[in-house]
Amino acid sequence: MSTTVGLISLGCAKNLIDSEVMIGYLAQAGMMLTPDPELADVLIVNTCSFIDMAKKESIDAIFGAVDARKEDPDRERQKIIVAGCLSQRFATELPGIMPEVDAFIGLDQITKVAPIIENLLGKGNPAEVSKTEGPAATDDPRDFVTLKPQYVPDYSTPRMRLTPDHYAYVKIAEGCNHTCTFCIIPKIRGQHRSRTQESVFREVEALVKSGVKEINLISQDTTYFGMDQWEDQRPKPNSPVDSSKGNSLCTLLRQINTIEGDFWVRLLYTHPAHWSDELIQTIAECDKVAKYVDIPLQHISDRMLTAMKRVTSGDYIRDLLRRMRAGIPGLGIRTTFIVGFPGETEEDFQELLEFIREFRFERAGVFQYSKEEGTRAYKLPGHIHHATRKSRWSRAMAELQKIAGEVNQAQVGKQVRVLVEQPGVGRTEWDAPEIDGSVMVDEKLPVGEFADITIGDWRGYDLVAAR
């Protein structure tokens, strides 16, 4: 009888791809997948631990699964596996804190989830777990976490997509070389590791041929794609990118743009330090690349950028944004900011508000600083009181909401192209899935197809098509 596996996937799109890879390997091994946790022989919780809120959600999901198993006699023999960033980040602590969990697997072990499950159920060969990349960290059967991840997916990696048929995420690299003081990701996911350009191209080509209309390119630092493979690796931050040295995001986008078909390519998670005039020109000239850029800026005050180790300056960011706006007609910019970072003064915050008012981002969000153990910022002096952080968040959000309304009002009367997401709901090229707003459209428009509509009104962050 086949083993039945359930999956709870939490966190970002990068984590979602890890979930898709895991269930791809499970399906390849002949295991059955179920959306009902109570029917599963094994339940996998793929976790996130980027900030406190994500950690809490992950821990709640784990203990929710443990409690459900205790309360249901039919689930007494169910095995619970914790995977993902929480498992990777707290590899040494979790087995002692959560003895009810049957296995913790790290980011390198997602390709070996099937033999790990068979081992837990007493059906497999324990040697199978460690004979390929990412050997078990210890002999404890509940601990399969490799402390320094090296894995990166490839075109040939089994994968079962969990997104709707019309859009997909493609992870072009793993890990990050930046040392931002607020961020724990490099310690969790390791150093930047790009896929080959050919591997990414073949995956995108196959997705488009299968009917996918939107490709979302993702990684921890999309703009660094390919640079780690150059002979004189790691160009200096803020220096021009020369694609003649090897493959880069520019060469990848230009190759993808040659694929036949009607589709969008969207860039997510670009770091400002590695932008270049060549990338701006590439986006402008490639008709299949959405005129949308996700570029988390985090702050504009030089003091804060230095304290955050963002390897950029306020003047550099302002100049880059002006060049992007001038070089890419119709560009929509999405960004995020952090308020309440240690040492942030009211003057720093006011400079951020003025910057928001000046550049009027089409899409933007604000986060309150989250004090994360293991980051450099954790030990910085000058941590801000939570009431001050919340107040600054509210004031920044008020500015962004006002601008969002004005940006949406300016869209009224314009004809735009939308990708129909579900009956009566579409997205423009300025709207990434599950992040940005939507467009209310005619419910008769076919789902998963493009449609040209005229904007007639707006409500909050969403637009409304004219009838």
C-alpha positions in Angstrom: 0.0 0.0 0.0 1.4 3.4 -1.0 2.5 5.9 1.7 0.2 9.0 1.9 1.9 12.3 2.5 0.3 15.7 3.5 2.1 19.1 3.2 1.7 22.4 4.9 3.8 25.0 3.1 4.5 28.3 4.8 6.5 31.4 3.9 7.6 33.0 0.6 7.6 31.9 -3.0 11.2 30.6 -2.6 10.0 28.3 0.1 7.0 27.3 -2.1 9.4 26.0 -4.7 11.1 23.9 -2.1 7.7 22.4 -1.3 7.1 21.8 -5.0 10.4 20.0 -5.3 9.7 17.8 -2.3 6.4 16.6 -3.6 7.9 16.1 -7.0 10.4 13.7 -5.5 7.6 12.1 -3.4 5.5 11.5 -6.5 8.5 10.1 -8.4 8.9 7.6 -5.5 5.3 6.5 -5.9 3.9 8.1 -2.8 0.4 9.5 -2.7 -0.3 13.1 -1.8 -3.3 14.3 0.1 -4.6 17.8 0.9 -6.2 16.4 4.1 -3.6 16.2 7.0 -5.8 13.7 8.9 -5.5 11.2 6.0 -1.7 11.4 5.8 0.7 8.7 7.0 3.3 11.5 7.1 2.7 15.2 7.4 5.4 17.7 6.3 5.4 21.2 7.7 7.7 23.4 5.4 8.5 26.3 7.6 9.7 30.0 7.4 11.7 31.8 10.1 12.6 35.1 8.4 11.1 37.3 11.2 9.3 36.7 14.5 5.8 36.6 12.9 6.9 33.9 10.5 8.6 31.9 13.2 5.4 32.1 15.3 3.3 30.9 12.3 5.6 28.0 11.8 5.7 27.0 15.4 1.9 27.2 15.7 1.6 25.0 12.6 3.9 22.4 14.0 2.3 22.2 17.4 -1.1 22.3 15.7 -0.2 19.2 13.9 1.2 17.5 17.0 -1.9 18.3 19.0 -4.2 17.1 16.2 -2.3 13.8 16.2 -2.8 13.4 20.0 -6.5 14.1 19.8 -7.3 11.8 16.9 -6.8 8.1 17.5 -6.7 7.4 13.8 -3.6 9.6 13.5 -1.6 8.0 16.3 0.9 6.5 13.9 1.3 9.6 11.7 4.8 10.9 11.4 5.5 14.6 11.5 8.5 16.1 9.6 9.6 19.7 10.0 11.4 21.1 6.9 12.5 24.5 5.7 14.1 27.6 7.2 13.0 27.1 10.8 14.5 23.6 10.7 17.6 24.8 9.1 18.1 27.8 11.3 17.6 26.0 14.6 19.0 22.6 13.7 20.7 22.0 17.0 17.9 23.3 19.2 14.7 22.0 17.8 15.1 18.2 18.4 15.3 18.9 22.1 12.5 21.5 22.1 10.1 19.5 20.0 10.6 15.8 20.8 7.2 15.0 19.4 8.5 15.7 15.9 9.8 12.6 14.1 12.3 14.3 11.8 13.9 17.7 11.0 15.2 18.1 7.5 17.2 20.9 6.1 17.4 22.7 2.8 19.8 20.2 1.3 17.6 17.3 2.2 14.5 18.2 0.2 15.7 15.9 -2.6 15.9 13.0 -0.2 12.6 13.4 1.5 11.3 10.1 0.1 14.1 7.9 1.6 13.9 9.8 4.8 10.1 9.0 5.0 10.8 5.4 4.2 13.4 5.3 6.9 11.0 6.7 9.4 8.4 4.2 8.5 10.8 1.3 8.7 10.5 0.6 5.0 13.8 2.0 3.7 17.5 1.8 3.8 19.1 4.4 6.1 22.1 4.6 3.9 20.0 6.0 1.1 19.5 9.2 3.1 23.1 10.2 3.1 24.6 8.8 -0.1 24.0 11.9 -2.2 24.4 15.6 -1.6 23.7 16.9 1.9 24.5 14.0 4.3 22.8 13.7 7.6 24.3 16.0 10.2 24.2 13.4 13.0 23.2 9.8 13.6 20.0 10.9 15.3 17.2 9.6 13.2 15.3 12.8 13.9 18.0 15.1 12.6 18.9 15.2 8.9 20.0 18.8 8.7 23.2 19.8 6.9 24.5 22.9 8.6 25.9 24.6 5.4 23.5 24.3 2.5 24.9 23.7 -1.0 21.9 22.5 -3.0 20.4 24.4 -5.9 17.7 23.1 -8.1 18.1 22.3 -11.8 16.0 21.9 -14.9 15.9 18.2 -14.4 14.7 18.4 -10.8 11.4 16.7 -10.2 8.8 19.3 -9.3 5.0 19.4 -8.9 3.7 23.0 -9.2 1.4 24.3 -6.5 0.5 27.5 -8.3 -2.4 28.0 -10.7 -1.8 26.7 -14.3 -1.3 30.2 -15.7 1.7 31.4 -13.6 4.8 29.8 -12.1 7.9 30.7 -10.0 11.3 29.9 -11.3 14.2 29.9 -8.7 17.3 31.1 -10.6 19.7 31.0 -7.7 19.9 30.0 -4.0 21.6 31.7 -1.1 22.9 35.3 -0.7 26.3 37.0 -0.4 25.1 40.1 1.2 25.6 40.7 5.0 22.7 43.0 5.8 22.7 43.3 9.5 18.9 42.8 10.0 18.8 39.6 7.8 19.4 36.0 8.9 18.9 34.5 5.4 22.6 34.0 4.4 23.1 32.0 7.6 20.1 29.9 6.8 20.5 29.4 3.0 24.2 29.8 2.6 26.2 31.7 -0.1 24.8 32.7 -3.5 24.7 29.8 -5.9 23.4 30.5 -9.5 21.9 27.9 -11.7 23.3 27.8 -15.2 21.6 30.1 -17.7 20.8 27.1 -20.0 19.0 25.3 -17.1 16.8 28.3 -16.3 16.1 28.9 -20.0 15.0 25.3 -20.6 12.7 25.4 -17.6 11.1 28.7 -18.7 10.7 27.4 -22.2 9.0 24.2 -21.0 6.7 26.2 -18.8 5.6 28.5 -21.6 5.0 25.6 -23.9 2.8 24.1 -21.2 0.6 27.2 -21.3 2.1 29.3 -18.4 1.4 33.0 -19.1 3.6 34.5 -16.3 7.1 33.5 -15.2 8.2 35.0 -11.9 12.0 34.9 -11.6 13.0 34.6 -8.0 16.1 34.2 -5.7 17.5 35.9 -2.7 19.3 38.4 -5.0 18.1 38.1 -8.5 20.4 40.8 -9.9 23.5 38.8 -8.8 22.5 35.9 -11.1 25.5 34.4 -12.9 28.1 36.7 -11.4 29.2 34.1 -8.9 30.2 32.0 -12.0 32.5 34.6 -13.5 36.2 34.0 -13.4 36.9 37.2 -11.5 33.9 36.7 -9.3 31.9 39.1 -7.2 31.9 42.6 -8.8 32.1 45.4 -6.4 28.7 46.9 -5.3 27.5 49.8 -7.3 30.0 49.1 -10.1 28.7 48.7 -13.7 27.9 45.1 -14.7 29.8 43.9 -17.7 27.9 40.9 -19.2 30.9 40.2 -21.5 32.5 38.5 -18.5 29.8 35.8 -18.5 26.1 35.1 -18.1 24.1 37.6 -16.1 20.5 38.6 -15.5 20.7 40.7 -18.7 21.8 37.8 -20.9 19.2 35.5 -19.3 16.3 38.0 -19.9 17.4 38.5 -23.5 17.5 34.7 -24.1 14.1 34.2 -22.5 12.7 37.0 -24.6 13.4 34.8 -27.7 10.9 32.1 -26.6 7.9 32.0 -28.8 4.5 32.6 -27.1 2.4 35.2 -25.3 3.7 35.6 -21.7 5.2 37.9 -19.1 8.5 37.6 -17.3 8.5 39.3 -13.9 11.6 40.2 -11.8 11.3 39.7 -8.0 13.9 40.3 -5.2 16.4 42.5 -7.0 19.1 44.2 -4.9 19.9 47.8 -5.7 23.6 47.4 -5.4 23.9 45.3 -8.6 21.7 47.3 -11.0 23.2 48.7 -14.1 22.3 50.8 -17.2 22.6 47.6 -19.2 19.9 45.9 -17.1 17.7 49.0 -17.5 18.2 48.9 -21.2 17.5 45.2 -21.3 14.2 45.5 -19.5 13.2 48.4 -21.8 14.0 46.5 -25.0 12.6 43.1 -24.1 8.9 43.2 -24.8 8.1 40.0 -22.8 9.7 41.4 -19.6 7.0 43.0 -17.4 7.7 46.7 -16.8 7.7 46.0 -13.1 10.7 45.8 -10.8 10.7 44.6 -7.2 13.7 46.3 -5.5 13.7 46.4 -1.7 15.4 49.6 -0.7 14.9 49.3 3.1 15.8 53.0 3.8 17.2 56.2 2.3 19.1 57.7 5.2 22.8 57.2 4.8 23.1 56.5 8.5 20.5 53.7 8.3 21.9 52.3 5.1 25.3 52.1 6.6 24.0 50.5 9.8 22.1 48.0 7.8 25.1 47.2 5.6 23.1 47.8 2.4 26.3 48.8 0.5 24.3 51.6 -1.1 23.9 55.3 -0.3 20.9 57.6 -0.4 22.4 59.5 -3.4 23.1 56.2 -5.2 19.5 55.0 -4.8 18.0 58.3 -5.9 20.2 58.4 -9.0 19.4 54.7 -9.8 15.6 55.3 -9.5 15.8 58.3 -11.8 17.7 56.3 -14.4 15.2 53.5 -14.1 12.2 55.8 -14.6 13.9 57.5 -17.5 15.1 54.4 -19.2 12.0 52.1 -18.8 8.8 53.8 -20.1 5.7 52.7 -18.1 7.7 51.2 -15.2 6.1 50.2 -12.0 8.4 50.0 -9.0 7.7 47.9 -5.9 9.8 48.4 -2.9 9.8 47.8 0.9 11.2 49.8 3.8 12.1 49.0 7.4 11.3 51.5 10.1 12.4 51.4 13.7 15.9 50.0 13.0 18.3 50.4 15.9 19.5 53.9 16.1 16.9 55.4 13.7 16.2 59.0 14.7 13.2 61.0 13.9 15.4 62.9 11.4 16.2 59.6 9.7 12.5 58.7 9.6 11.5 62.2 8.2 14.1 61.8 5.4 12.4 58.5 4.5 8.9 60.1 4.5 10.2 62.8 2.2 11.8 60.2 -0.1 8.5 58.3 -0.3 6.6 61.5 -1.2 9.2 62.4 -3.9 9.4 59.1 -5.7 5.8 58.0 -5.4 6.3 54.3 -5.7 3.6 52.4 -7.6 3.7 49.6 -5.1 5.3 49.7 -1.7 5.2 48.3 1.8 6.7 48.9 5.2 7.9 46.5 7.9 8.6 47.3 11.5 12.2 46.2 12.4 12.2 42.6 13.8 15.0 41.8 16.3 16.3 38.5 15.1 18.7 36.4 17.1 21.9 35.6 15.1 21.9 38.8 13.1 24.4 41.6 13.6 21.7 44.1 14.3 20.6 42.0 17.3 23.5 43.3 19.3 23.5 46.9 18.0 22.9 49.7 20.5 19.9 52.0 20.3 17.0 49.5 19.8 13.8 51.5 19.4 10.8 51.1 21.7 8.0 49.0 20.1 5.5 51.9 20.4 7.8 54.2 18.4 8.3 51.5 15.8 4.5 51.0 15.5 3.9 54.8 15.3 6.5 55.2 12.5 5.1 52.2 10.6 1.6 53.8 10.8 2.8 57.2 9.6 4.8 55.6 6.7 1.9 53.4 5.7 -0.4 56.4 5.7 1.9 58.1 3.2 2.0 55.0 1.0 -1.8 54.5 1.1 -2.3 58.1 0.0 0.1 57.7 -2.9 -1.5 54.4 -3.8 -4.9 56.1 -4.1 -3.5 58.9 -6.3 -1.6 56.3 -8.5 -4.8 54.3 -8.9 -6.9 57.5 -9.7 -4.4 58.3 -12.4 -5.1 54.9 -14.0 -8.9 55.6 -14.5 -9.7 55.9 -18.2 -6.5 54.0 -19.3 -6.6 50.8 -21.3 -4.4 48.1 -19.7 -3.7 44.5 -20.2 -4.6 42.1 -17.4 -3.9 38.4 -16.8 -7.2 36.9 -15.5 -6.4 35.3 -12.2 -9.9 33.9 -11.3 -13.4 34.6 -12.4 -13.9 38.4 -12.1 -10.3 39.1 -10.9 -7.2 40.0 -13.0 -3.8 41.5 -12.5 -1.8 44.1 -14.5 1.9 43.8 -15.2 2.4 46.1 -12.2 0.8 43.4 -9.9 2.8 40.4 -8.8 0.7 37.4 -7.6 -0.2 37.4 -3.9 1.7 40.6 -3.3 0.1 43.5 -5.1 -3.4 44.6 -5.9 -6.0 43.2 -8.4 -8.4 44.4 -11.1 -12.1 43.6 -10.8 -13.1 42.5 -14.3 -16.0 40.9 -16.2 -16.6 37.4 -14.7 -17.0 36.0 -18.2 -13.3 36.6 -19.2 -11.5 33.3 -19.4 -9.2 32.5 -16.4 -5.5 32.2 -17.2 -5.7 34.4 -20.4 -4.7 37.9 -21.1 -7.4 40.6 -21.7 -7.4 44.2 -22.6 -9.7 46.3 -20.4 -10.3 50.0 -19.5 -10.0 51.1 -15.9 -13.2 52.7 -14.7 -12.7 53.1 -11.0 -10.6 52.0 -8.0 -11.2 50.8 -4.5 -8.3 50.9 -2.0 -5.4 49.1 -3.6 -7.5 47.5 -6.3 -8.7 48.8 -9.7 -12.1 48.2 -11.3 -12.6 47.7 -15.0 -15.2 49.8 -16.8 -18.4 47.9 -17.7 
